[in-house]
Amino acid sequence: MKPIYHFDDFEPPKLTQRMLLEETSRRVLRRQTILLAIASFLANISIAILAFYIIRIHLLAGIICLSFFCLSLIGNGLISVLFIYQRRRNYHVIIN
């Protein structure tokens, strides 16, 4: 039977405690970022629902709530773009 894996051809990279801690912190940061994005999405949904309920009672309060919703969406979009840009930049640093 022909072997398909050649374990003696190359040497695996050396792992250090610092590298493992960096990977752990990167995973924790990624998890926290995902949770923050989900929380932000839920907050935006609740603000939009509140705006449509409150606009029936008081028009100015509803408009203020809708403007806050729009500003929140713009801010979340900018933060998302910055996170994606930084993640791609860090990814290219790791590869090269």
N, C-alpha and C positions, 0 to 999 in steps of 0.2 A: 504494500500500500504506500502510495506516494504521500509524503508529509506536505501539508498545505501551509503550515505556520513554521517560520524559521526564526526561532528565538535567539539564536546565536549570531545572527547577522548584524544586529544593532544593539546598542545599549540604551536602556530606558533613561529618561531624564531623572536627575537626582531631585528628590523631594526634601524640602526642609520644613521645619515647623513654621517658619515665616510664610512660606508659600501656602501651606494648608490653612493658616489663620487668615490670610488674605482671601482665599477662596471662600472660607466660611463667612467672613464679613461681607463679601460680595453677594453671596446667596441670601444673607439676612437682609441686606439693603434692597435686593431685588424683590424679596417677599414683602418688605415694608412698603416699597413703591407700588406694588400691585394692590395691596390693601388700601393705601392712600387713594389710588385712582378709583377703586370701587366705592370708597366712602365719599369721594368727591362727586361721583356719578349719582349716588343715592341722594346726596344733598341737593344737587341740581334738580333732580326729579321732584323732590319735596318742595323746593322753592317755586318751581313751575306750577305745581298743583296748588300751592298756597296762593300764588298770584291769580290763578283763574277762579279760585273760590272767593278771594277778597275783592276782586274787581267788581263783583256784584253788589258788595256792601258799600265800598268807597272807591271811587274811580282813581283818585290821585294815589292812594296807597297801593292799588293794583299796578299802576304804571310804574311806581317806584320799585315794587317787587319785581316786575318784568325787566326793568333796566338793570337791577342787581343781578338777575338771572343771566342777562346777556353779558354783563361784565364778568361774571363768574365763568361763563362758557369761554369767553375770550382768554381769560387768565389760565384756565385749565388747558386750553389748546396750546398756548405758549409754553407752559410748563411741560406738556407732553412732548412738544417738538424739541425742547432743550434736553430732556431726558434721553430721547431717541438719538439726538446728535451726539451727546456725550457717550452714550453706550457704544455707538458705532466708532467713535474716535478711540475709545479705550479698547475696543475689540481689535482695531487695526494695530494698535500698539502691542497687544499681546501676540498677535500673529507674526508681526515682523520682529 
